[in-house]
Amino acid sequence: MTDFSKLVPAHVQKLASYKPGKPRRQAELESGMRCIKMASNENPFGPSPLAIEAIKAAAAEVNFYPDNSVTELTARLAEIQRIEPTQVLVTAGSSALLDIMAWTLLGPGLNAITSKLSFIVYPIVTRATGAQFIEAPTVDDGYDLDRILAAVDVNTRLIYLANPNNPTGTILDANAIDRFLDRLPSHVITVLDEAYCDYASYFAAERGFAYSHALDYVRQERRVVVLRTFSKAHGLAGLRVGYGMGPAELMGYFARMKTAFMVSSLGEAGALAALADSDHIQRAVQTNAAEAKLLTQAISDMGIRVTPTWTNFLFCRVGEDAAGLCRVLQDDGIIVRHMSGSWGAPDAFRVTVGTPEQNQQFLGALKRAVSRIPA
């Protein structure tokens, strides 16, 4: 018998795999009842009708390979953002681009830095390359940029900043990021992960807040790669389409690392159509903002601490092991995400802002669950 552990590098053997939110069908089998999934920050209103029609039309040609360069979508994104197509790279979700960047820029002896309580894909893609993953302490459940800067050394190649942050929903203002970038040495690339930018932009306009200068960095060809996705506000999580924007030369190196035919023809068609329906996005983010406010107040009234959100989810601390509370919620038909394990917050859970009807069902289940958990 072959001992495969002798063939696999030690850092790969230690690697933790990504564990997504529990699928609805699995939860229903476990609980024996119909469930609402509020665990993975998906858009509860689904994709634009225009996107659905485009996907149906594209399905007639799935016997052909997709456009490997995703030419039409790349050109449209560049036009919308007023940058060059060479500054855009479309991949199978923004997580795929995180993987590509890590394999391009990291390796044994090098490191990448982020904050604690940040996106759990960052340590996975970093450690997969044999590089060191460094987490700086948080401040108010968000990034402490000074502590991240203090951790930078000659071996640092990447800094991951999720803005807004997943899972806490916190935000960094644009001016703070400006100052941060000005202080970084030239051998460090900043990944500015703006997966939730549509929600954050709406909240920022509503609250008079300076959210993002990300596209200015791209146009100036600074050492920044901005990530965006069609999985959130556009409602296309199942199609896996995301993209990055950055310096043309750097994006060219990333393109060499992309696997062939990574983005499906259905994904490109759906994303193109989704871009054309701004009204659908506006309705989604507007309803999300109103419902997030109602949920925050109602959850807080139950004695649970809710971090103020800039996204389509809430980060809630219950002061105990949240996994037990999440199991009780699932038994009542609601799937949320506890933040134990790799997330690093066993006393917390994250809940997606759903439709008004879903939110009321969640609040009813949460009230019953809290009453069942010993004080």
Steps between C-alpha positions, in 0.01 A plus 500: 500500500628847410537743790362809329599724791860462381401648164302798629690804639461555874335840457228344281435224755436769763274703273138552607246476220231760441171410669208686341168580661281193540296421185126532548425140397750364753352712778151384407607136520655562842212701643213321330336828402509759224783751555585856402867550420637818658860385537697592188423866424315423178250743349158374615330671205694298245644617169355751259233362265725626221779276627270198515391553139861542387601178678214310334605629159865410557405147610428410138873519424651322800642238263766759412786606725465848648710797397821439693573874519145593605542775243156660496459518878858623547445779248169601659648513851792710374257738330285538812800560729684720247814287498679290238393139428857396582433616857208257545512126561175300525514173695268239651405721793740734676620209718658344192697819444618495862640156430669619180659800673635286782658247264648783290649709781552274801708197594715358781681775691249768403190619684158660465323709763142575594299545818347247731128450439535537126408285199598136555617451140801727565690253724412206275640648178805637683597182681440289189809665349718427804505868598444628853160648586504786753192633682511837673269570796166667432351823631121515549461178298676660203842565352773677695707643214782615728549147633491357150770748397708405802495135386641577153857384439731436205323169431148642478345485154123524554266680737132402494245767590133403470302823487237451632638213702359149498387377755469811720344745252732783608643759263813710445460855372667597175735753654634246751581263214668785310732564793563129545605448138732801513695335785547157339837400353522436126525119529148466648179459298170586670196292415195719552214252514176688427261207462230698684565836333143542369357481852779712649458770235129526577559521875779755446276728294227469762736572789723766339811279515805493268514132405744418219770645276568155355450588135729802536775261611440282194504794259825621660647147469588492869606176671138406569274227364129566548269199517130505413243224447163421344419264788350756739281791388470361145364169631719271287685304770424166332667606175836594659603822327731757657775729385805696602632838387858616536825597323501361145838331534406327824160390368682353201706277729184389679338418164781252427405309815130474419378153404355458152130579450462602864186711448203324342303638206189506723691700760616760249154535348333535839753754625471715189122511532519569873715806433220640283238487778598772745142525625515142629819576695353821638191322629711228660735735684223738604289222651811352662579829675149536640485138616851511651390789719189313619694179565774680690251660735298183554806282567649760735171508692557129575826585678725392211779738396486587130796664326377793284494372143586640159406181317216252445570308821524554876776383735345410834676412827297290743750478788530121485565217254287609204507157333235370740272794426546443126400135537181602679426751222551233235258271679250785469563538127760780490860450378752757626880479522677457832843657511696228679789304351706688242291814539635546853186627676325206673269739686358647178274418208444674168157534343421616149239773463212325325168608356261669743311170540817299559624751755180476701524120501862526613415739783225271622736201495777700671268609779397138560865383479623759750232392747624140474867578560593515872604848616 
